[in-house]
Amino acid sequence: MPTSSASTTDSARSAASGGVQSLERAFDLLERMADAGGEVGLSELSASSGLPLPTIHRLMRTLVACGYVRQQPNRRYALGPRLIRLGESASRLLGTWARPYLARLVEETGETANMALLDGDEIVYVAQVPSKHSMRMFTEVGRRVLPHSTGVGKALLAGFPAEEVRALLGRTGMPAATDKTITTPDGFLAALEDVRRQGYAIDDNEQEIGVRCLAVPVPDSPTAAAISISGPAGRVTEAATERIVPVLQQVAAELSEVLTTSGAAPTA
């Protein structure tokens, strides 16, 4: 008996819905793998996602075939090298989208503006707009630093549970960049409490003598991100802080809106 057009349409919709659901599940598994440090077992994924093992196994086979996941000799699964190209391209675009907002920060504060992400246990700078002052601070885009000595690191880690922060510090260590660098986990956790209370983070000569930095997180960013201004300690004073922090917070809120909205990236 010929299939009616209505039943054919229903079947197509069902197939499309199943495809979308599989896609959503695959991305969810990749994010869960990243949250777990990049390598997990199927039983761990099943426990955290609530999906049955056969479903996870089928999705992982597809991801392995595409190069987005690889199976380790110990039978566990790890994020695959093909994700690196996607991540690098996305980071470049993120910096491009952020640059008009950083330029506005420079116009309103007079100091160099930066955007940074938490990548694994490190801070990576993805965008910068330099100050117009002859004496200004430069941080190369792509530079990686440890979080404990930076304003952006404090701004990003302030939203993490204390046990996760301690674990990260245990992996990275807390080397002193200057004699002002915080070098104990308890001291750093106390500084994060100040960040939560104040709504912004300070690097006061902790990464480089003579330089102060003010930073805030980008709320609800798809990946943990923060923006900051940095300049000579003689310009980024306590009085300047009171003027600069509201500007930082406003720009972070506006940047958050464009990063969490689908569609073309608007300009500031």
Backbone as CSV, one residue per row, in Angstrom:
resi,resn,N_x,N_y,N_z,CA_x,CA_y,CA_z,C_x,C_y,C_z
1,MET,0.855,-1.186,0.000,0.000,0.000,0.000,0.892,1.238,0.000
2,PRO,0.619,2.240,-0.874,1.445,3.441,-0.929,1.404,4.185,0.405
3,THR,2.510,4.789,0.754,2.569,5.582,1.980,1.972,6.948,1.727
4,SER,1.105,7.398,2.625,0.475,8.711,2.444,1.504,9.806,2.641
5,SER,1.233,10.967,2.049,2.159,12.089,2.188,2.255,12.541,3.634
6,ALA,1.134,12.413,4.370,1.133,12.829,5.773,2.051,11.945,6.592
7,SER,1.963,10.597,6.364,2.806,9.698,7.140,4.267,9.858,6.744
8,THR,4.522,10.153,5.457,5.892,10.389,5.022,6.472,11.611,5.720
9,THR,5.666,12.671,5.809,6.110,13.892,6.489,6.387,13.625,7.953
10,ASP,5.499,12.843,8.599,5.692,12.511,10.007,6.988,11.737,10.208
11,SER,7.273,10.806,9.288,8.491,10.016,9.393,9.720,10.895,9.247
12,ALA,9.657,11.839,8.302,10.778,12.751,8.094,11.022,13.601,9.328
13,ARG,9.914,14.093,9.920,10.051,14.911,11.127,10.658,14.104,12.260
14,SER,10.210,12.829,12.371,10.735,11.971,13.427,12.227,11.733,13.244
15,ALA,12.634,11.487,11.972,14.052,11.263,11.695,14.870,12.506,11.995
16,ALA,14.330,13.687,11.598,15.043,14.937,11.861,15.174,15.180,13.348
17,SER,14.069,14.893,14.084,14.108,15.084,15.532,15.144,14.179,16.172
18,GLY,15.200,12.918,15.693,16.188,11.984,16.225,17.601,12.444,15.940
19,GLY,17.816,13.000,14.730,19.138,13.501,14.378,19.557,14.659,15.251
20,VAL,18.621,15.583,15.508,18.921,16.729,16.366,19.225,16.254,17.780
21,GLN,18.446,15.286,18.269,18.675,14.777,19.624,20.047,14.124,19.735
22,SER,20.431,13.363,18.709,21.748,12.726,18.729,22.856,13.770,18.729
23,LEU,22.652,14.843,17.959,23.644,15.909,17.903,23.782,16.580,19.268
24,GLU,22.644,16.874,19.887,22.665,17.497,21.219,23.374,16.592,22.228
25,ARG,23.083,15.301,22.156,23.705,14.353,23.090,25.209,14.255,22.854
26,ALA,25.618,14.262,21.591,27.042,14.163,21.282,27.798,15.375,21.845
27,PHE,27.250,16.572,21.649,27.903,17.767,22.181,27.910,17.756,23.705
28,ASP,26.820,17.249,24.292,26.767,17.161,25.757,27.866,16.229,26.276
29,LEU,28.086,15.114,25.586,29.138,14.184,26.006,30.520,14.816,25.876
30,LEU,30.752,15.577,24.801,32.042,16.245,24.635,32.279,17.241,25.772
31,GLU,31.237,17.971,26.147,31.398,18.949,27.236,31.627,18.243,28.568
32,ARG,30.965,17.118,28.767,31.185,16.361,30.004,32.609,15.809,30.050
33,MET,33.122,15.401,28.903,34.515,14.933,28.848,35.474,16.070,29.208
34,ALA,35.204,17.260,28.670,36.060,18.412,28.981,36.000,18.738,30.468
35,ASP,34.799,18.692,31.044,34.645,18.988,32.472,35.399,17.973,33.334
36,ALA,35.527,16.750,32.822,36.206,15.689,33.576,37.712,15.684,33.351
37,GLY,38.223,16.665,32.616,39.663,16.732,32.383,40.086,16.195,31.036
38,GLY,39.124,15.790,30.198,39.445,15.373,28.838,39.465,13.881,28.598
39,GLU,39.411,13.067,29.673,39.436,11.613,29.502,38.478,10.963,30.488
40,VAL,37.604,10.085,29.987,36.607,9.429,30.847,36.348,8.013,30.346
41,GLY,35.679,7.241,31.194,35.192,5.928,30.805,33.709,6.003,30.488
42,LEU,33.203,5.012,29.772,31.791,5.011,29.387,30.878,5.009,30.609
43,SER,31.255,4.243,31.643,30.398,4.184,32.832,30.303,5.541,33.513
44,GLU,31.400,6.305,33.508,31.380,7.650,34.086,30.445,8.555,33.294
45,LEU,30.520,8.466,31.970,29.636,9.276,31.132,28.180,8.899,31.339
46,SER,27.926,7.606,31.482,26.556,7.155,31.701,26.024,7.678,33.031
47,ALA,26.869,7.631,34.065,26.437,8.089,35.389,26.163,9.580,35.395
48,SER,27.001,10.361,34.714,26.829,11.817,34.755,25.743,12.319,33.815
49,SER,25.559,11.616,32.689,24.583,12.089,31.695,23.204,11.463,31.856
50,GLY,23.152,10.269,32.483,21.876,9.572,32.603,21.494,8.787,31.364
51,LEU,22.367,8.777,30.352,22.080,8.038,29.122,22.476,6.578,29.286
52,PRO,21.767,5.664,28.623,22.145,4.251,28.701,23.464,3.996,27.989
53,LEU,24.193,2.981,28.455,25.505,2.664,27.885,25.462,2.406,26.377
54,PRO,24.470,1.657,25.844,24.457,1.430,24.390,24.373,2.729,23.592
55,THR,23.588,3.699,24.098,23.470,4.984,23.406,24.799,5.719,23.418
56,ILE,25.458,5.747,24.578,26.746,6.431,24.684,27.778,5.748,23.794
57,HIS,27.771,4.430,23.786,28.737,3.691,22.967,28.555,4.012,21.495
58,ARG,27.306,4.087,21.048,27.028,4.407,19.640,27.521,5.817,19.297
59,LEU,27.241,6.779,20.177,27.661,8.153,19.923,29.191,8.277,19.934
60,MET,29.823,7.570,20.862,31.269,7.656,20.951,31.937,7.033,19.730
61,ARG,31.353,5.950,19.214,31.903,5.340,18.001,31.897,6.350,16.851
62,THR,30.809,7.109,16.735,30.712,8.119,15.684,31.741,9.218,15.889
63,LEU,31.891,9.678,17.123,32.850,10.744,17.425,34.291,10.278,17.189
64,VAL,34.570,9.015,17.497,35.900,8.455,17.237,36.159,8.405,15.734
65,ALA,35.158,7.958,14.974,35.312,7.860,13.521,35.569,9.228,12.889
66,CYS,35.005,10.279,13.490,35.170,11.639,12.965,36.445,12.310,13.468
67,GLY,37.123,11.705,14.446,38.355,12.283,14.965,38.180,13.229,16.130
68,TYR,36.939,13.397,16.615,36.696,14.316,17.726,36.947,13.657,19.086
69,VAL,37.009,12.338,19.092,37.310,11.562,20.296,38.256,10.448,19.881
70,ARG,39.132,10.037,20.788,39.981,8.881,20.508,39.883,7.900,21.669
71,GLN,39.986,6.609,21.338,39.952,5.600,22.388,41.376,5.272,22.805
72,GLN,41.618,5.355,24.114,42.936,5.108,24.667,43.196,3.604,24.800
73,PRO,44.470,3.212,24.942,44.781,1.786,25.137,44.106,1.192,26.373
74,ASN,43.801,2.043,27.378,43.133,1.545,28.590,41.614,1.484,28.438
75,ARG,41.128,1.678,27.196,39.703,1.585,26.843,38.904,2.823,27.240
76,ARG,39.568,3.793,27.873,38.875,5.035,28.173,38.887,5.923,26.926
77,TYR,38.044,6.950,26.952,37.926,7.837,25.801,38.482,9.214,26.133
78,ALA,39.184,9.821,25.171,39.787,11.142,25.359,39.366,12.067,24.219
79,LEU,39.342,13.370,24.505,39.053,14.344,23.457,40.093,14.230,22.361
80,GLY,39.649,14.302,21.113,40.529,14.047,19.978,41.184,15.295,19.414
81,PRO,42.236,15.103,18.644,43.003,16.231,18.102,42.234,17.095,17.115
82,ARG,41.182,16.561,16.510,40.452,17.367,15.537,39.733,18.542,16.205
83,LEU,39.500,18.432,17.520,38.867,19.534,18.244,39.789,20.741,18.357
84,ILE,41.105,20.522,18.252,42.057,21.619,18.432,41.823,22.706,17.389
85,ARG,41.643,22.296,16.140,41.436,23.282,15.071,40.158,24.079,15.314
86,LEU,39.099,23.388,15.749,37.847,24.080,16.024,38.025,25.080,17.166
87,GLY,38.730,24.633,18.212,38.935,25.509,19.364,39.771,26.724,19.022
88,GLU,40.832,26.525,18.238,41.685,27.655,17.859,40.916,28.658,17.016
89,SER,40.106,28.170,16.087,39.315,29.071,15.251,38.287,29.822,16.079
90,ALA,37.639,29.110,17.005,36.636,29.754,17.866,37.281,30.805,18.754
91,SER,38.491,30.533,19.277,39.193,31.511,20.120,39.506,32.777,19.333
92,ARG,39.937,32.601,18.077,40.231,33.777,17.251,38.966,34.600,17.017
93,LEU,37.863,33.937,16.737,36.611,34.657,16.522,36.151,35.357,17.790
94,LEU,36.324,34.693,18.932,35.945,35.287,20.204,36.716,36.587,20.427
95,GLY,38.010,36.559,20.122,38.810,37.766,20.246,38.342,38.854,19.295
96,THR,37.958,38.466,18.078,37.458,39.436,17.092,36.180,40.086,17.586
97,TRP,35.262,39.277,18.126,33.996,39.820,18.622,34.213,40.737,19.825
98,ALA,35.208,40.395,20.645,35.439,41.173,21.862,36.138,42.495,21.594
99,ARG,36.887,42.600,20.499,37.761,43.754,20.302,37.027,45.100,20.328
100,PRO,35.843,45.248,19.716,35.168,46.551,19.811,34.829,46.938,21.250
101,TYR,34.531,45.949,22.083,34.204,46.229,23.482,35.464,46.609,24.263
102,LEU,36.567,45.968,23.928,37.834,46.334,24.559,38.252,47.732,24.124
103,ALA,38.009,48.078,22.870,38.338,49.421,22.387,37.545,50.468,23.162
104,ARG,36.311,50.150,23.472,35.509,51.088,24.264,36.070,51.244,25.669
105,LEU,36.546,50.137,26.231,37.191,50.209,27.542,38.395,51.139,27.511
106,VAL,39.199,51.026,26.454,40.368,51.885,26.330,39.940,53.350,26.237
107,GLU,38.906,53.623,25.452,38.432,54.999,25.297,37.951,55.574,26.626
108,GLU,37.262,54.757,27.418,36.647,55.264,28.645,37.575,55.236,29.852
109,THR,38.595,54.371,29.830,39.487,54.275,30.988,40.885,54.801,30.706
110,GLY,41.271,54.820,29.428,42.600,55.263,29.064,43.674,54.198,29.187
111,GLU,43.299,52.981,29.658,44.296,51.932,29.898,44.119,50.768,28.926
112,THR,45.143,49.932,28.827,45.117,48.755,27.959,44.039,47.787,28.425
113,ALA,43.271,47.256,27.483,42.185,46.326,27.803,42.499,44.944,27.242
114,ASN,42.149,43.916,28.006,42.438,42.529,27.635,41.207,41.656,27.815
115,MET,41.196,40.557,27.075,40.233,39.486,27.325,41.012,38.190,27.462
116,ALA,40.631,37.384,28.451,41.344,36.132,28.704,40.357,35.018,28.998
117,LEU,40.796,33.788,28.711,39.999,32.593,28.968,40.752,31.677,29.918
118,LEU,40.012,30.819,30.590,40.622,29.738,31.363,40.691,28.520,30.449
119,ASP,41.903,28.118,30.111,42.111,26.985,29.215,42.851,25.913,29.995
120,GLY,42.130,24.893,30.426,42.732,23.906,31.311,43.049,24.555,32.638
121,ASP,44.316,24.505,33.038,44.742,25.119,34.302,45.406,26.470,34.089
122,GLU,45.406,26.972,32.858,46.126,28.206,32.555,45.189,29.299,32.056
123,ILE,45.661,30.530,32.180,44.989,31.673,31.592,45.623,31.935,30.230
124,VAL,44.793,32.111,29.197,45.307,32.464,27.878,44.625,33.754,27.434
125,TYR,45.438,34.707,26.980,44.907,35.992,26.502,44.504,35.836,25.037
126,VAL,43.262,36.204,24.724,42.748,36.003,23.366,42.513,37.310,22.622
127,ALA,42.548,38.444,23.312,42.357,39.731,22.633,42.945,40.836,23.487
128,GLN,43.428,41.891,22.820,43.938,43.065,23.522,43.790,44.298,22.647
129,VAL,43.474,45.419,23.280,43.531,46.731,22.630,44.419,47.598,23.503
130,PRO,45.535,48.101,22.963,46.486,48.841,23.790,46.026,50.257,24.109
131,SER,46.510,50.770,25.221,46.271,52.156,25.614,46.949,53.100,24.620
132,LYS,46.449,54.344,24.573,47.070,55.350,23.715,48.211,56.077,24.429
133,HIS,48.379,55.815,25.734,49.480,56.433,26.464,50.822,55.900,25.959
134,SER,51.857,56.739,26.026,53.186,56.269,25.632,53.690,55.209,26.605
135,MET,53.332,55.352,27.909,53.656,54.320,28.890,52.427,53.440,29.046
136,ARG,52.490,52.231,28.537,51.333,51.348,28.537,51.792,49.919,28.731
137,MET,50.812,49.045,28.992,51.139,47.658,29.276,50.788,46.789,28.066
138,PHE,51.666,45.853,27.734,51.419,44.930,26.626,51.396,43.495,27.137
139,THR,50.382,42.766,26.749,50.332,41.322,26.975,50.029,40.682,25.626
140,GLU,50.928,39.869,25.135,50.753,39.309,23.799,49.524,38.397,23.756
141,VAL,48.737,38.556,22.692,47.629,37.631,22.469,48.210,36.238,22.268
142,GLY,47.653,35.267,22.968,48.179,33.902,22.942,49.061,33.580,24.130
143,ARG,49.460,34.608,24.889,50.314,34.361,26.055,49.550,33.559,27.102
144,ARG,50.251,32.638,27.752,49.672,31.805,28.803,50.372,32.099,30.129
145,VAL,49.565,32.257,31.175,50.105,32.512,32.510,49.328,31.666,33.517
146,LEU,49.886,31.523,34.705,49.172,30.816,35.765,48.168,31.760,36.423
147,PRO,47.028,31.236,36.853,45.948,32.116,37.336,46.238,32.850,38.638
148,HIS,47.102,32.294,39.501,47.194,32.829,40.858,47.822,34.215,40.936
149,SER,48.531,34.635,39.863,49.217,35.927,39.915,48.571,36.985,39.027
150,THR,47.351,36.721,38.541,46.703,37.648,37.612,45.317,38.044,38.087
151,GLY,44.907,39.257,37.684,43.553,39.702,37.988,42.509,38.870,37.265
152,VAL,42.764,38.555,35.985,41.790,37.752,35.241,41.687,36.352,35.835
153,GLY,42.813,35.819,36.320,42.775,34.501,36.956,41.891,34.510,38.194
154,LYS,42.025,35.537,39.017,41.179,35.642,40.203,39.714,35.807,39.809
155,ALA,39.454,36.666,38.805,38.070,36.897,38.376,37.424,35.607,37.889
156,LEU,38.189,34.780,37.180,37.649,33.535,36.646,37.454,32.486,37.734
157,LEU,38.429,32.335,38.633,38.362,31.266,39.628,37.449,31.604,40.803
158,ALA,37.040,32.861,40.925,36.152,33.235,42.027,34.820,32.491,41.961
159,GLY,34.450,32.023,40.775,33.193,31.299,40.634,33.321,29.800,40.822
160,PHE,34.518,29.314,41.143,34.758,27.882,41.292,34.678,27.473,42.757
161,PRO,34.247,26.240,43.043,34.282,25.745,44.425,35.716,25.707,44.948
162,ALA,35.866,25.897,46.262,37.197,25.968,46.872,38.013,24.712,46.610
163,GLU,37.372,23.536,46.626,38.134,22.299,46.439,38.694,22.204,45.021
164,GLU,37.957,22.742,44.024,38.472,22.735,42.650,39.632,23.705,42.501
165,VAL,39.547,24.843,43.183,40.646,25.811,43.138,41.900,25.217,43.774
166,ARG,41.734,24.564,44.922,42.890,23.943,45.581,43.515,22.868,44.682
167,ALA,42.667,22.094,44.005,43.194,21.047,43.123,43.982,21.664,41.973
168,LEU,43.465,22.752,41.394,44.167,23.425,40.302,45.509,23.963,40.786
169,LEU,45.517,24.627,41.940,46.766,25.178,42.476,47.769,24.069,42.795
170,GLY,47.257,22.914,43.201,48.138,21.783,43.465,48.810,21.288,42.194
171,ARG,48.092,21.393,41.066,48.665,20.934,39.798,49.668,21.946,39.231
172,THR,49.373,23.235,39.383,50.205,24.261,38.756,51.342,24.732,39.646
173,GLY,51.174,24.594,40.979,52.091,25.255,41.880,51.764,26.740,41.927
174,MET,52.451,27.462,42.804,52.188,28.897,42.944,53.512,29.667,42.978
175,PRO,54.276,29.618,41.869,55.555,30.329,41.852,55.358,31.838,41.958
176,ALA,56.292,32.503,42.588,56.220,33.950,42.768,56.763,34.667,41.536
177,ALA,55.915,35.479,40.901,56.384,36.313,39.796,57.047,37.577,40.335
178,THR,56.549,38.072,41.481,57.144,39.211,42.176,57.047,38.923,43.676
179,ASP,57.564,39.848,44.484,57.461,39.635,45.929,56.065,39.934,46.455
180,LYS,55.161,40.378,45.562,53.761,40.622,45.958,52.839,39.466,45.559
181,THR,53.346,38.486,44.827,52.517,37.366,44.371,52.018,36.546,45.553
182,ILE,50.732,36.168,45.507,50.175,35.262,46.512,50.710,33.860,46.235
183,THR,51.286,33.221,47.244,51.946,31.930,47.013,51.415,30.808,47.908
184,THR,50.272,31.026,48.578,49.669,29.961,49.381,48.215,29.786,48.976
185,PRO,47.700,28.557,48.965,46.300,28.342,48.629,45.349,29.107,49.541
186,ASP,45.626,29.140,50.842,44.745,29.854,51.763,44.715,31.346,51.442
187,GLY,45.876,31.901,51.139,45.927,33.314,50.774,45.155,33.594,49.499
188,PHE,45.264,32.676,48.530,44.556,32.871,47.270,43.046,32.732,47.455
189,LEU,42.620,31.764,48.252,41.185,31.601,48.510,40.623,32.820,49.230
190,ALA,41.402,33.430,50.122,40.956,34.660,50.789,40.808,35.781,49.763
191,ALA,41.724,35.838,48.791,41.630,36.851,47.741,40.383,36.630,46.880
192,LEU,40.038,35.366,46.617,38.833,35.073,45.836,37.581,35.488,46.599
193,GLU,37.610,35.366,47.918,36.483,35.828,48.725,36.324,37.345,48.580
194,ASP,37.437,38.066,48.527,37.385,39.511,48.290,36.780,39.811,46.923
195,VAL,37.127,39.018,45.915,36.579,39.216,44.571,35.061,39.060,44.595
196,ARG,34.581,38.015,45.245,33.131,37.793,45.311,32.427,38.923,46.055
197,ARG,33.070,39.428,47.097,32.466,40.497,47.898,32.466,41.825,47.144
198,GLN,33.573,42.129,46.467,33.716,43.413,45.789,33.083,43.442,44.403
199,GLY,33.056,42.275,43.738,32.553,42.224,42.378,33.620,42.450,41.321
200,TYR,34.887,42.511,41.727,35.982,42.656,40.776,37.263,42.136,41.415
201,ALA,38.272,41.876,40.566,39.551,41.351,41.044,40.655,42.372,40.803
202,ILE,41.686,42.293,41.628,42.836,43.186,41.513,44.122,42.358,41.435
203,ASP,44.990,42.744,40.520,46.381,42.276,40.520,47.205,43.504,40.872
204,ASP,47.692,43.546,42.086,48.413,44.718,42.591,49.913,44.406,42.638
205,ASN,50.585,44.621,41.485,52.028,44.356,41.393,52.362,42.873,41.570
206,GLU,51.407,41.977,41.340,51.611,40.554,41.599,52.183,39.795,40.407
207,GLN,51.923,40.291,39.201,52.469,39.675,37.994,53.702,40.439,37.517
208,GLU,53.677,41.747,37.726,54.793,42.593,37.300,54.842,43.819,38.196
209,ILE,56.002,44.121,38.748,56.150,45.269,39.636,55.852,46.559,38.863
210,GLY,55.055,47.427,39.484,54.707,48.700,38.862,53.438,48.653,38.046
211,VAL,52.796,47.481,37.975,51.592,47.316,37.158,50.423,46.885,38.033
212,ARG,49.278,47.556,37.849,48.043,47.134,38.513,47.026,46.758,37.437
213,CYS,46.210,45.777,37.759,45.195,45.275,36.831,43.874,45.140,37.573
214,LEU,42.787,45.509,36.908,41.433,45.330,37.429,40.690,44.425,36.459
215,ALA,39.977,43.429,36.972,39.339,42.434,36.100,37.970,42.040,36.626
216,VAL,37.087,41.670,35.698,35.770,41.135,36.051,35.469,39.964,35.128
217,PRO,34.694,38.997,35.596,34.294,37.903,34.695,33.233,38.376,33.715
218,VAL,33.152,37.698,32.582,32.060,37.924,31.633,30.938,36.977,32.043
219,PRO,29.836,37.500,32.598,28.807,36.610,33.143,28.152,35.750,32.071
220,ASP,27.896,34.487,32.440,27.181,33.548,31.560,27.888,33.292,30.236
221,SER,29.194,33.561,30.164,29.928,33.294,28.932,29.923,31.796,28.640
222,PRO,29.814,31.395,27.355,29.815,29.966,27.020,31.069,29.248,27.495
223,THR,32.173,29.958,27.575,33.392,29.432,28.171,33.892,30.468,29.161
224,ALA,34.543,30.024,30.240,34.942,30.946,31.294,35.846,32.044,30.730
225,ALA,35.386,33.312,30.822,36.101,34.439,30.237,36.083,35.621,31.197
226,ALA,37.102,36.468,31.077,37.168,37.683,31.881,37.779,38.791,31.036
227,ILE,37.435,40.029,31.382,38.059,41.186,30.742,38.745,42.010,31.813
228,SER,39.756,42.766,31.393,40.530,43.525,32.370,41.098,44.779,31.734
229,ILE,41.524,45.699,32.595,42.369,46.813,32.170,43.639,46.735,32.997
230,SER,44.743,47.140,32.402,46.008,47.138,33.128,46.789,48.385,32.771
231,GLY,47.536,48.883,33.760,48.314,50.089,33.532,49.282,50.326,34.671
232,PRO,50.072,51.371,34.565,51.022,51.691,35.630,50.299,51.942,36.953
233,ALA,50.909,51.489,38.038,50.282,51.661,39.344,50.033,53.127,39.666
234,GLY,50.822,54.018,39.115,50.629,55.445,39.351,49.379,55.996,38.709
235,ARG,48.830,55.296,37.702,47.585,55.738,37.067,46.385,54.923,37.551
236,VAL,46.580,53.616,37.733,45.479,52.756,38.177,45.464,52.788,39.715
237,THR,45.061,53.925,40.253,45.063,54.169,41.687,43.743,53.739,42.312
238,GLU,43.632,53.873,43.623,42.367,53.564,44.299,41.253,54.453,43.770
239,ALA,41.556,55.731,43.564,40.539,56.647,43.039,40.113,56.241,41.625
240,ALA,41.089,55.845,40.797,40.776,55.412,39.438,39.947,54.124,39.450
241,THR,40.211,53.267,40.429,39.475,52.007,40.542,37.980,52.253,40.678
242,GLU,37.605,53.227,41.497,36.188,53.533,41.699,35.520,53.972,40.407
243,ARG,36.267,54.614,39.539,35.731,55.067,38.251,35.726,53.950,37.215
244,ILE,36.764,53.107,37.236,36.954,52.115,36.173,36.074,50.883,36.349
245,VAL,35.898,50.409,37.588,35.188,49.148,37.808,33.767,49.161,37.240
246,PRO,32.955,50.226,37.455,31.611,50.208,36.847,31.636,50.112,35.323
247,VAL,32.650,50.726,34.690,32.781,50.632,33.232,33.092,49.192,32.832
248,LEU,34.030,48.554,33.540,34.355,47.153,33.279,33.118,46.266,33.401
249,GLN,32.358,46.462,34.460,31.185,45.620,34.697,30.122,45.824,33.620
250,GLN,29.928,47.072,33.177,28.950,47.350,32.136,29.358,46.720,30.814
251,VAL,30.629,46.867,30.457,31.109,46.288,29.192,31.053,44.768,29.246
252,ALA,31.367,44.168,30.401,31.292,42.701,30.540,29.866,42.223,30.340
253,ALA,28.888,42.962,30.885,27.477,42.572,30.729,27.057,42.652,29.270
254,GLU,27.502,43.690,28.559,27.142,43.835,27.149,27.820,42.756,26.301
255,LEU,29.075,42.453,26.622,29.780,41.395,25.893,29.123,40.047,26.148
256,SER,28.687,39.819,27.365,27.988,38.578,27.692,26.744,38.406,26.826
257,GLU,26.041,39.493,26.624,24.799,39.416,25.830,25.072,38.979,24.406
258,VAL,26.150,39.499,23.794,26.421,39.103,22.406,26.975,37.685,22.325
259,LEU,27.687,37.250,23.354,28.262,35.909,23.321,27.219,34.830,23.584
260,THR,26.140,35.182,24.260,25.118,34.189,24.589,23.912,34.276,23.664
261,THR,23.957,35.167,22.667,22.859,35.322,21.729,23.243,34.692,20.401
262,SER,22.368,33.866,19.851,22.625,33.239,18.550,22.522,34.285,17.459
263,GLY,23.228,34.026,16.373,23.143,34.926,15.230,24.439,35.683,15.040
264,ALA,24.389,36.669,14.147,25.601,37.433,13.837,26.060,38.212,15.034
265,ALA,27.373,38.314,15.184,27.931,39.048,16.320,27.800,40.545,16.056
266,PRO,27.085,41.276,16.939,26.960,42.716,16.756,28.241,43.429,17.164
267,THR,28.343,44.692,16.817,29.494,45.490,17.199,29.097,46.479,18.264
268,ALA,30.082,46.865,19.087,29.810,47.797,20.186,29.619,49.201,19.647
